Amino acid sequence: MEVHLTDASVSTLLGSKKDSMATVYLDQVKSINKVTDKDIEAIFAYLKDHPAYAEEIYGGMIKEINERQRSEKKDKKEKRDKKEVPK
């Protein structure tokens, strides 16, 4: 999931400067997760050969991302509401 989030974030934030920054971020993600380019290629090949499983995995990723976004919005609203309460 982090590989896809990295790619999406870099694309959104950097646009045309994506390639060099994507490499930096992807290298960090690989280091943190202790995976190699070969590992990533094998995973993508497996997902390509097993589309139902890929759909299940990506569906779970989308659900998790949506839950994180809802939680972040809720946290921001609670912080904002606390600031607005007169003391």
Secondary structure, DSSP 4 states (H G I P E B T S, - for coil): -HHHHHHHHHHHHHGGGHHHHHHHHHHHHHHHHT--HHHHHHHHHHHHH-HHHHHHHHHHHHHHHHHHHHHHHHHHHHHHHHHHS--
